Amino acid sequence: MHLAADRKCRPPALVLTAGQVADSPQFIPVLNKVRPADPSPSPHPADAVAGDKTHSSRGNRAHLRKRRIKAIIPEMRDQAANRKKKGRRGGRRRGIGVSCTAWDRLERKSQGESPDVLCPATANLGCVPPNLGLWPKHVRTEGCAEAVMPVETAGRRVRNLKEADVVRDRIGLAEVLAAAEDAAPVGSLDVVARNLRDRFGARYVSFLFVDVVGRRLLRVSEKVAGQQGRHADQVPLAGSIYDEVLRTQKLVRAPEGEQGQRVLAPVTNRGDTIGVLELFLAQVTQDVLEQVEEAAHALAYIIVTDRRFTDLYHWGNRTTSVSLAAEIQRQLLPSAPSCEAAEFALAGALVPASDIAGDTYDYTLDHDTLHLSVTDAMGHDVDASLIATLLVNASRGARRAGADLAEQARQAHQALLDHGRRTFVTGQLLRIALDGTSAQLVNAGHPGPLRLRDGAVEELHPAADLPFGVAGQGPYRVQDLDLRPGDRLVLYTDGMQERQARTADLPGLIRKTAAEHPREVVRTLVAAVADACNGHVRDDATVLCLDWHGPQSEGRRANA
């Protein structure tokens, strides 16, 4: 596997080869697959390319010169020695390269004469696991023994040693990612915390996970993480500074008297708010703030990767004990309650009743289709969770096999007829083409969704077939759904309008939160229902909110 990675360690190009194939011959094929993310008149995929010593071949350098791509590639000692042996016939004119031992010359030149070269590159600029590093506009590098680079490689010059130190420090992100990969999954938080404490002199580093309901945070410090902490602090979210961080998705600074400042950064992956990174720093500069933001972004990827291997992160978003029925129910939900792409943003939330029912929501994204569902199984406790398990897995199985919406509904219905013991499930299945050509819905006896359009909330009334599992139902009807760019669609279960919950004005709250991200919308709606029931919800309350941006948003970036 041969990768190119941008400065945020995202792989814009990948080449797979059979067996043990050397890295250097794959340099050009990987580079040729890189394309700029944004339309640009420039034909080049990047302003500069950074590679390790294995790519320091004459052919690779000639290719880069031909395409006028500036490069930072450390030179192997044998190549440098061979060139030196040739003397004037060595091929590289004087002044183009510099050894890392030349920091004193850089400092001397910064006092008057402009430097001829940039800071040399590190021998390994990889990001887990890169063969190439692509940095637009500027390159963050660290000194090494035999690095060589062209003049003005990264589009700017190192003015003095102080600036060079800053440039070297920025490579710490790659170091922490590599260290986290080497650590056990349960030790990743400790690795990141130690790295931040050492890099910035932080007095304290902690992580706060959002619980599954979205109403509290669970603080996990280095010590607690190491113990798989069972005594971590719980912090109410509503109205707190952490709430501001998660709602705005921006770094926040809070003075701590004369002792320094608290710096809080959102830990978010593709719209999924995992939690908050919190540091206490004696001194804060803009460069430090940028690095903290990058560390928080990297931490999100670390957590998403490592939570497959440990229960630490499952424990991290639980603030109450969980029954067997609730455990089954939670395993049916998507691993991330929120997701963003250029065409849409969505979020789901579920408030479980003390007597667990069988609510679920689900979503997945294909190359050209967004799939959504909301279901409500008959009954309570483990029986309802088992029925929900039957339906959700039958639906997913059909979807993953490439079945269309009608067939997906048929297979879910048949699974309940065959194994559901005369129970039933209401629900809605949706498929939305990302190119905007179609939006379709199957409605199995479920309440109609709410749609916010141009400031007005309307309840939709799709034709209702019988619930899944009810004998006598023929083929389920696939209905067209009127969905336009700018619409907000809210799917929910009847627990959101249960007798006590009727005092929660759903249309009014949807209008009130029109400017908010779907994460905040679903959190507001389920909190209103829980408050209306005095915290004792008798029936599960589930809501799934979709903001449809439409296909014309290809240039739109999904906000972290």
N, C-alpha and C positions, 0 to 999 in steps of 0.2 A: 504494500500500500504506500503510495507516494502522494504527499499532500502539499498544498500551498496554504499558508495561513496569513490572514491579515493581522493588523496590530491588536485586534480584540480576540485573536485566536479563533476566528471563524474560518472554516475551510472553503474558499471560493473555487477550488479545483481539486480533483481527486483522480488519480490514475492507478488502476489495479493491474498488477502483472503476475504472471505465474511463477511460483517458486522464488528463490533467492536472487533477485535481480538487483544489480548495483544501482545506487542512487544517482550517480552522476549522469548516466545516459538518459535518465528520466527527467532531468532538469528541464530540457526544452519542451518535451510533451506536456509536462505539468504547466509550464509557463504559458504555452499556447492555448490552454483551456481556460485561463483566467480572463474574465470579462468584467469591465467596470459595472458596478451596481446601478449607477445613474447615467443617463444619456450624456454623452460628452463628445465634442468634436475631436478629442485626442484619440488616436488609434492605439495608444499604449494602455495596457491593463493596470499599470501602476507607475508612480513617479520614481520609485526606487525598489530594488529587490535585495533582500538580505539572505544569504545562504551560508551553510557551514563549509568546513574545509573539503568535504567530499565533492563539492560542486566546483572546485577551483581548477577546472580544466581549460585548456586553450580554446577548445571548441565552444564551451559554454560562454566564456568571456567574449569570443568573437561574435556569437549570436546576440549577446546583449548590446555590444557596440553597434552591430548592424541595425538593431531596432531602436537604438538611442535610448536604451533603458539603463539608468545609472544603477550601480551595484555596489554592495558591501559583501565581499567574500574573502574570508581569511585565506591566506596563502599557506600551503603546506611547506614545511621546512625544506624538504628535498627539492621542491620547485624553486624556492627562493635561493637555495644554495647553487642549484644548477644555473639559474639566471645570473647569479653573482659571478660564477666561474666563467661565464661567457663574456663578462665585462661589457663593453660597448655594444656587443652583439646580443645582449640579453633580451632585447625586444621591448622593454618598457622604459619610456623616457624618464629621466630624473625628475623627481618632484611629484610624481603621480601617487606613490605609495609612501606610507610611514609606519614605523614600528610603534608598538604600544609603549615602548620605553621613551617616547618623545614627548611626554606630558610637559616636561620642563621647557621644551622648545615651543609648545603651544602657548604656555604661559608667557614666555618671553615675547613671542610675536603679538600676543594680545595687548601688550603694552604700547605697541606702535605699528609695526608692519602687520598687514593682514595675513592670517595663516593660509598656507597653501592647501591644507588638508583638513578633513573632519576627524573627529574622534574615531579611532579604529573600532572595528566590530568585534563582538564576542565570537568565540569559536563555535558557540551553539546558540542560535537565536530562536530555537524551536519553542513551540507552545503546546505540546502534548498531543500528538507527537509530530512536529513539523519537519519537513525537509527544506522548505523555503519560507521566508518571512517577507510579506509584502506590506510596506508601510507607505501610504500616500502622504505627500507633503513633507514628512520628516521621519527620521529613524531614531529609535531609542536604542542605544548600544552601550556596550561595556568593553573595557580594554581587554586585550588578549595578547599573546606572545608574538605572533607573526601575521598580523592583519594588514591587508592592503586594500585601499579603496581609491576610486577616482576623485579628482578635485570636485568640490561642491556636490557630492553624491546625493545628499538628501535635501538639497534645495536651500540650505543655510549653513552657516559656519559656527563652530564653537568659538566663542569670543574669549573665554578665560576659564581657568580651572573650576571656578565656582559653578559656572554653567555646565561644564563637563561633568561635575559631580551630580548635578540634577539629572542629566541625560543618563548617567550610569544607574542612578537609583530607579529609573522607570522600568528597567529590565526586571525589577523585583517581582512584577506580576507574573512573568514567565517562570520565575524561580518558585513562587508560591504554588503555582499550578503543578509544577513538576514534583515539588515536595508533597503536595496533597495526594498526587497519584501514587507516590511511593508509600504513603502511610496507609494503615488499615482504615477501612471505611468509617469506623467509629472514632478515628483519630484525626479526621480531616479538619474538624473545627479547631482542635488544638493547634494544628499546623498553621492555619490561617491566623489565629489569634497571636501566636508567638511571632509570626512574621510581621504582623502589623505593630505589635508592641516594640519589636526590635528596630524596625524601620523608622518609626515616628516617635519613639520614646513614650508610647501610650501608657498611662498609669493603669488603665483598665480597658478590657475588650470583652464585649458580650454580644450574644445573638439572641434575638427575641423572635420566636416563631408565632405565627398567627394560628389560633386554634381553628378547628374545622367549622365552627359556627361563625367565626369572624368577629367575636365580641371581646376576646381576651388575647393577651400575649403571654407566652411562657419564656422566661429569661433563662438562657443557657450560657453560663460563663465557662471559662476554660476548666475550672475545677469541677463544675457540675457535669460538663460534657465528658470528662474523664471518668466520672463515677457512673455514667449513664443516669444522671441525677434524678432522684425521686423526690427531691425537696426544692425544686426550682421555684423562683418567685412567679406569681401570676400577676399580671398587670392589666387593669381594665383599659380597653382601647378607646372607647368613646370619649371625645373631647381632649385626649391626651396629645402630647407632642408626637407620639408615635403614629397617632391617627393622621396627623398632618403630613407626616412623611409618606405614609402609604397612600393617602388620598391624592396628594399632589405628585407623587413619584419623583420628588426632588430631595436633594440633601439639605439638611437643616442643621444650623449651629445654635447652641444654647449656652450662654455664658455661665460659668460656675465660679463666680466671685473672682478672687485673685489667683485661684488655683489653675485656671485655664478654661477650656471649653469642652462641652459635650458635642460630638459630631455624630449625626445619625444619618444613615444612608439606606435607601430601600434595597432589599434583596429580592429581585424580581426576575423571572424568566418567561419571556413571551407572554407578558401580561399576568402571569401567575404570581401573586404577591406571597412569597414564602415567609418573609419577616423583615426584620430591621437589624442592621449592623450598627453597634454603638461603641464609640471610643471616647475616652477622656484624654485630651491632649493639652500639654502645657503651652505649646506654640502651634499656631495654625496659619499656613500660607495657602495661596490659591493652588500651588502645585501639589501640596499635601491633600487638599480637598479633592482634586482631580484623581489622585492616586487612590484615595479612599473609595471614591465612586467606582473606579475600575476594580478594586478589590471586592466590593460588594457584588458587582456584576459577575466576577469570576466565581465568587462564593455560591451564587445561585446555580451556576452550572455544576459546581462540585456537589452540591446537595442533591440536585436532580439525578446526577450519576450515582452517588453513593447510597441514596435511600433505597436502591434496589437490593442492597446487601445487608442492611441492618434495620432494626426496629427503633433505633434512636430517634429518627426523624418522625416516625409515627407517634412515638411517645411525646415528641416535642410539640405536636399540635393537638394534644388532648389535655383538657383541663378538668375533666370529670371521668369517673369510672364508666366503662362501656360494657353493656350486656352482650350476650351471645347474639341476639337478634340485631343489635346495633352494629356489631362487628361484621356480621354477614352483609348488612345493608351498606356499610361504608366501603366494603371491598367491591361492591357493584358500581360505585361511582368512578368517574374519570380520576386519574391520578392528580390532575391539576384542575381546580375549579374554575379557572379562567384561561382564556386563550385569545391571542391577537394575530391577525394577518392584515395584509393590505386591504382586503375586501371587507373585513368584518372585525368586530370585537365581541366577545361573549363572556358571560360568567353565570355560574349556577350556585345555588345555596339550598341547604336543607336543614330545617329545624326538626329534629326527631322528637316525637312525643315520648313521655315517660313510659307509655305502653306502646312500644315500637310498632308502627304499621309498615307498609311495603312500598313507600315512595322511592323512586329513583329518577335521576336524569342522566343523560348520556350525550356525548358528542364525539365526533372524530372528523378528521380532515383528509380527504383524498387529494390527488393531483388536481382535480377539477371540480370537486363536489364537497360541500359541507353537509354532514349528517347530524341531525338533532333528534332527541326523543325525551319525552316526559311520561312516566307511567305511575300508576297507583294500584297496588295489589290489594285484593280483598283480605280483610282480617287483620290480626295483630300478632305481635311477638314473632317467635321463630317461624310459625306457619306462614305468615305473610312474607317474611324474608326469603323463605325457601321458594315460594311462588314467584316472587320478584326475581330470584336467581334463575329460575327456569325460563321466564320470559326474556330477561335481558340477554342471557346467553344464547337463546334461540335466535333472537333478533340480531345479535352481533355475528353469530355464525353465518346466517344468511347474507348479511351485509359484506362480511369478509370473503364470502365465496363469490361475490359479484352479482348477487341477485338484485333485481329492481325493487322498487318500493312495494309494489303489490305482492311480490313473492316473499319479501321480508315479512310483511304483515301476515301472510298466509302461514309461513313456517312458525312464527311466534304463536299464532292462534292454534295451530295443530299441536304444538308442544304442550299447550295447556289442556287441550282435549285429551291427549294421550296420557299425560302424567299429572295434571293439575288437580285431580280428585274433586271435580265439580266446583272449582273456584274460578274466579274471573279477574281480569285486570283491565282497567280503563287506561287509555293512553293516546298519545299522538306521535307519529313518526314524520319527520320532515327531511326533504332533500333539496338543497339549494345549489344550483349551478353557479360556480364562481364567476363565469363570464356573464352572468345576469340574464341568461336566456330562459331560465325556468326556476320556479320555486313550487314544490309539490308537497302535499300533506295527506296523511291518512289519519282519520279521526275515529277512534274506537270508543265511543261513548264518553268522551272527555270534555270538560269545560273548554269553551273557545278561548283562544289567546287574546291578549290586549295588544293593540298597535298604536304607537305614538307617531303621528304624522303632522307636521306643520303646527305643532303645539297643541293638537287635539288628540285625546285618547278615545279610541273606539274599540268596542268588543266585537270580535269577528264571530261569525256563526256558520262555520263549515258544517256540511251535512254529516250527521253522526251515524255510523254503523254500530252494530252491537259490540260490547266489550270483547276483548280477546278471551277465548275459552268458553263463550256462550254458544251452545249447540244451535244449529240452524242458520248461522251466519254464512252467507255465500262469499264470493270474492270481495275483498275490501276495495272501496272506491278510492282512486288516487285523484285528488282534487288540486286544481291550480290555486296558488296563493298569491295574492297581489302584494308584492314586496318591491319597494322602490328605494333607490339610494337615499339615505337620510332617515329611513324608517327605523323605529325601535320596536321589536317584537318581544312580548313577555308571555312565556308559557308558564303555567302553574297548576298545582293540584288543588283539590277541593279543601284541603286543610288550610289554605290561605284565606278561605272564606267560610271556615267553620263557624258555628253559632257564636262563640265568644269572639272570634277574630273578625266578625263583620264590622266592628267599630273601626278597623283599619281601612282607611280610604285608599285602596290600591290605585285607582285612576288619578286621584289627587297627588299621591306620592310619586307616581310616575311622571306627572307634569312637573312637580317640584324638583325632581332630580334629572330633568331633561339634559342639563349641561354636564352631568357627572358620567364617569366611566361606568360600564355595566357592573363592575365589582362593587361600586358604591351603591348602585341601584338595588341589587339583590340584598346587600347587607342592610340597607334601609328598610326594605320590604319585610324581610324576615324578623328584623328587630321590632318593627311595628306590630307584627302579628304576635310575637312573644310577649310584648308589653301589654297588648290587648287581653291576653290570656293570663296576665300576672305571672308569667314565667312557667305556667303549667299548660303546655299545649296538649290537647286531647288527641289530636290527629296530626300526623306528619304534615309539615308545610314545606312545599318545594317550589322553587321558582328558577326559571332559566331565562336570562335576558340576552337578546341579540341586537347589536347595532349593525345595520347593514350599510356599508359605505359604497358598495357597488364596484363593478369592474373598472370604472374609470379611475380608480384609486391605485393603479399599479405603481405609481411613483410614491405613494404614501408609505411611510415607514411605520411599522408596528412599534408603538411606544413601549419601552420596558416598564 
